[in-house]
Amino acid sequence: MEKIEKTENQSYTITSLEQLLQLWTKTYNSEGKPDWSHLLPYYDENIHFRDTIQEIHGIEEFKKMVERLTKRSQELHMNILNAVMEGNIIFVEWDMIINFRKTKTSVVHGASRLKLGENGKIVDQRDYYDLWGDIFDNIPGFGKLYRKFMKRVFG
């Protein structure tokens, strides 16, 4: 991943919902390989990230996570469905279309909650999604069994 040099006039701060959405949309390019290099400077050095799989502290660990995702996915696209910003909190609802090596394309439905620090950088990100359910839904026969099990046990 290329390193971005900060110029004197560039502060890498999130100032609006439109700006964030433009940055996120640019991450998932037409070739399908995600590229976070333009977005990483907008994350705080002490970023706290959590999703259904992992919890990460610090920009170096966050960079490693996005590099692993890029390496593992053959193709990755994100459709932003809805987004709102109130104060320093941003919610984004999305569909991620992902094609891992040796698997069929899967759609993961989710949402991200971002918190901006006083410096305008992303200090906290929490991604919410049902990874296994969305992936299992794409396996013929197994998806229905999984949903039936989940409904019986938790529904």
C-alpha positions in Angstrom: 0.0 0.0 0.0 1.5 3.3 -1.0 2.2 5.9 1.7 0.5 9.2 1.4 2.5 12.3 2.2 0.7 15.1 4.0 1.1 18.5 2.4 0.9 21.7 4.4 -2.6 22.5 3.1 -4.0 19.1 3.8 -5.4 18.3 7.2 -7.1 14.9 6.4 -10.2 15.8 8.4 -13.8 14.7 7.8 -15.9 17.8 7.6 -19.1 16.4 6.1 -21.1 13.3 5.3 -20.7 14.0 1.6 -16.9 14.0 1.9 -16.9 10.7 3.8 -19.2 9.0 1.3 -17.0 10.3 -1.6 -13.9 8.8 0.1 -15.6 5.5 0.9 -16.9 5.2 -2.7 -13.4 5.7 -4.1 -12.1 2.8 -1.9 -14.0 0.2 -4.0 -12.9 0.9 -7.5 -14.1 -0.5 -10.8 -11.4 -3.2 -11.0 -12.8 -4.8 -7.8 -9.7 -4.6 -5.7 -10.2 -2.3 -2.8 -7.7 0.5 -2.1 -7.7 2.3 1.2 -4.5 4.4 0.7 -6.5 7.6 0.1 -8.7 7.0 3.1 -6.2 5.8 5.8 -4.9 9.3 6.5 -8.4 10.2 7.8 -8.2 7.6 10.5 -6.7 8.6 13.9 -3.4 7.0 15.0 -5.3 5.5 17.9 -8.3 4.1 15.9 -10.4 1.6 17.7 -12.1 -0.8 15.2 -14.5 -3.6 15.9 -16.6 -5.9 13.8 -18.1 -9.4 14.3 -14.6 -11.0 13.8 -12.0 -8.8 15.4 -11.2 -5.8 17.6 -8.3 -3.7 16.6 -6.4 -0.8 18.3 -4.1 1.6 16.4 -3.6 2.6 12.8 -0.8 0.0 12.2 -3.1 -2.9 13.1 -5.9 -1.3 11.1 -3.7 -1.1 8.0 -2.7 -4.7 8.4 -6.4 -5.7 8.5 -7.3 -3.9 5.3 -4.3 -5.3 3.6 -5.4 -8.8 4.6 -8.9 -8.2 3.3 -7.5 -6.9 0.0 -5.2 -9.9 -0.4 -8.0 -12.4 0.4 -10.7 -10.9 -1.8 -10.6 -11.5 -5.5 -13.2 -8.8 -6.0 -14.9 -6.4 -3.5 -17.6 -3.8 -4.1 -19.7 -1.8 -1.7 -23.1 -0.2 -2.4 -24.0 2.5 0.1 -27.7 2.4 0.7 -28.2 5.1 3.4 -26.1 7.4 5.5 -26.6 10.0 8.2 -24.4 12.3 10.2 -25.3 14.0 13.5 -22.6 15.9 15.2 -19.5 13.6 15.3 -21.4 10.4 14.6 -21.9 8.9 11.2 -24.0 5.8 10.3 -23.6 4.1 6.9 -25.8 1.2 5.7 -24.2 -0.8 3.0 -24.1 -4.0 0.9 -20.7 -5.5 0.4 -20.4 -7.8 -2.6 -17.3 -9.9 -2.1 -15.7 -12.7 -4.1 -13.1 -14.6 -2.1 -10.7 -17.0 -3.8 -12.3 -20.3 -4.6 -15.8 -19.2 -3.5 -18.9 -17.9 -5.2 -19.8 -14.2 -4.8 -21.5 -13.3 -1.5 -23.4 -10.3 -0.4 -22.9 -9.1 3.1 -25.5 -6.6 4.4 -24.3 -4.3 7.1 -23.8 -0.9 8.7 -20.9 1.1 10.1 -20.9 3.6 12.9 -18.1 6.0 12.8 -17.1 8.5 15.5 -15.0 11.5 14.7 -12.6 12.9 17.2 -12.0 16.6 18.0 -9.3 16.5 15.3 -11.9 15.5 12.6 -10.4 12.0 12.2 -12.1 8.7 12.6 -11.3 7.6 16.1 -13.8 4.7 16.4 -15.5 2.4 13.9 -17.9 -0.3 14.6 -19.1 -2.5 11.7 -22.3 -4.5 12.2 -23.2 -7.4 10.0 -24.2 -11.1 10.0 -21.2 -12.6 8.3 -22.0 -16.2 8.6 -25.7 -15.8 7.8 -25.1 -13.8 4.7 -22.4 -16.2 3.5 -24.4 -19.4 4.4 -27.4 -18.0 2.5 -25.3 -18.5 -0.7 -24.7 -22.2 -0.1 -27.5 -24.2 -1.7 -29.5 -26.1 1.0 -27.2 -25.1 3.9 -28.6 -21.5 4.0 -32.1 -22.7 4.7 -30.9 -25.1 7.4 -28.8 -22.4 9.0 -31.8 -19.9 9.1 -34.1 -22.6 10.5 -31.6 -23.4 13.2 -31.1 -19.7 14.1 -34.9 -19.1 14.2 -35.4 -22.1 16.5 -32.6 -21.3 18.9 -32.7 -17.5 18.9 -36.0 -16.4 17.3 
